[in-house]
Amino acid sequence: MSSDHALLVQLLGKVKSGDMVLPSLPEVAIAVRELARQPDCALSDLASEISKDPALAARIVSLSNSAAFGGVSKSTSVIAAVTRLGLDRTRDLAVAAAMQQLFRSSRSMTWDLMDEIWRHNVEVASCACAVLACQQELGNLTGLSADTLLLAALIHNIGALPVLEEAETQPKLFAEREQLRRVTQLLKAPIGRTVLLEWGFEDEMVEVVHRWNDFSFQSPEVGYLDLVRLAAIYTREVVLADPFHSVLEMFVTKGVIPSLDLFGMETYFLTYNEIKASFDSGPGFRRTG
């Protein structure tokens, strides 16, 4: 039995037994979700809760000004941003923006990998939302929501965190960085599913996290899974054996994009850059300890 396989069996056993430590939603995300569930929740109350976290507040204002979320005139305050976005969009964007708080590490091995994974998340989110903005400008995929897509993209690798936590608490389990990378890649889908079920997320989110890197699985209709998968390929988070353009053409055939010309649209570049800038600016990824 190879060392990788033995480690996989051991870690999967911990997941099944409930002994693996799963990440918790950031406190601000929990507070915003709980507040938004209340039938009498006022937008001003939601804005006040978000304003308790200055970094999150700045990110919400920035995202509200993005073309992906209908930004025309610029919001300059949290209450203006929340009023523009509405309750549901603000809730999802706040949870999405708070995800960065989970990607922290105190050890050099996991620090580098967490940084790499978070950067992939931001690239995929920026690309996926830019594709959706172009499609909706063309009158397509109007039933999909940019804020839900942003959240799906930013958590599509959430299953990596418990594995990296194991590496922090039990560094002797992992012989070297590349082994940790391999094991994380293999386990992040099933563990991600467990994390989202623990958090009480919707089935469509669970499907994205569990299935986005399983190319044998195809949803019957174009949805968030397809957009996250396309963005992961286009940004080279995933490199497949087939020629790059032939892989992208499969998404044209399914209707995820009308043609590869979409990536040359002005809306694509505008939206991609706005969303990426929202996560690149202000307090970012931090090492702990």
Secondary structure, DSSP 8 states (H G I E B T S, - for coil): --HHHHHHHHHHHHHHHT-S------HHHHHHHHHHHSTT--HHHHHHHHHTSHHHHHHHHHHHTSGGGT--S---SHHHHHHHH-HHHHHHHHHHHHGGGG--BSSHHHHHHHHHHHHHHHHHHHHHHHHHHHHHHTT--TTS-HHHHHHHHHTTTTTHHHHHHHHHH-GGG-SSHHHHHHHHHHHHHHHHHHHHHHHT--HHHHHHHHHTT-TT---SS--HHHHHHHHHHHTTSS--SS-HHHHHHHHHHHTSSS-GGGGGSHHHHHHHHHHHHHHHSSS---B--
